[in-house]
Amino acid sequence: MPGHRFHGDLLSDNMEFLQWDCVSVANWIESLGYPQYKACFTENQINGRKLIFVNCSNLPKLGIVDFKDMQVISARVRELLGITETPWSHSIADPPRDAMALFLERKSRTGERADSLTYQQFLAGKHPCNPSTT
């Protein structure tokens, strides 16, 4: 697909994957070796901003039920986003551990505030999108 890179470090300042539409995401899934799942992503309108929510827990809701495929796709999404897997022993009562995952959850929203938020602003807590500063 012209203008889209699917491998390598995409976590540059522009975070290109956040701009992907659902067709671009589906093409990325195909580039991973899973062309059979393209429709799962397009029919469920999974764009680049929604990739943060793609994991083994919700892939079956998209129609992906092969466990090995789910593991690989989830791992590749985490790799693309630059986030780590939540340890199985992590309690929901524990404080969040991965700043990049939290940042991408903010970026998954739409609107001027989310669009203008940079990782540095997020880390510093100096952006209107950050609840601690509003």
N, C-alpha and C positions, 0 to 999 in steps of 0.2 A: 504494500500500500504506500503510495508516494507520500513523503513528508512524515511518515511515522516510523519510529525506531522501536523494535520490540525487544531488543536484548541490550545489555549493558546498563550503565548507571543512568537512570532517568530522574534521579532525585537531584536535579540541578535546580537553580533558582526558579526556573519556570515550571517545574514539575509537569512536564508535558502530558503525562497520563491523565491528569485532572481534566484536560480539555477533550479527551476522547469521548466520542458519542458511542452509542451501543453497538454500532456496526464496527467501529474501530476496536472495541473491546472484544467483540466476537472474532474479528480477524486475528487479534492477539492470541485468543484461546486456540484458534486454528493453528497458529504458528507454534504453539506448544505441543502440537500433535493431537489435538482433540477436535477435529472438524465436526464430529458428530454432536458437539455441544454448542455450536454457534447459535442455533435457534433458541437454546435455553437462555442465552444472554440477550439476544435481540428481543424475543417475545416478552421477557421480564424487564426490558428496558434498563439493563445494567450498563450504565455509562462509567466513565473514569471516576467520577465523584462517588459512585456507589460501590466501587471495588473495595473500599475499606470494610464493607459489611459482608464481603464474600469470604466464607470460611466453611469448615466441615459441618458446622451446625445448621447452616442454611442452604447449602448446595442441594440437598434433597428437595427443598421447596422450589428450586429452579428446575428440577427434573434430573439432576445428576445423582445417581444412587450407587454407582460402583465405588466401593470404599477406596481402592488404590487410586482411582482417578481423582476422587475427592481430596485425598492426601496430597497428591502432586499439584493439583490446581490451587489448593489452599497455600501450599508452600511457595508456589511461584507468585501468587498474589502478594504474600508477605514479602517476598524477595523484591518484587517490583516496587512495593510501597516503602521498603526499607524499614519494616517493623519486625519485631521478634514475636515468636509464638508465646502466648500466655502459658506459663507453667501450669500443669494439671493441679498443683497444690495451691495455686493462687486463689484466695477466697475473695468473693465479691465485697467483703467487708474491708479488705486490704486496700491501701491507697493505690491508685494507678501507677504502673511502672514504666511504661513506654511513652515518652514524650512525643515521638513521631506519630504513634497511633492516635494519640489525643489530638494532635495538630491536624491530622488528616480527617478525623471526625468533624472538626470544625470546618475544614475545607470542603467536606462533602455537602455542606449546605450551599444554597445559591444566594445570590445577592451581592451588592457592592461590598459589604463588610467582609464577607467570606472571601470574595475575589481578591480584595486588597490585602488580606492578612498574609504576612510573611512569617516564616519559621522563627526568625529572630524576634519579631514582635511578639509572637506567641510565647516564646521562652521567657521574654522579659515581662510578659503580662501587661504590655502597654498597647492594647488595641481594643476598640469598642466592642469587638466580638467576644472578648474575654469577660465572663461574668464577674470576676473579681474587681474589674475596673469600671463597671457600670453602676 
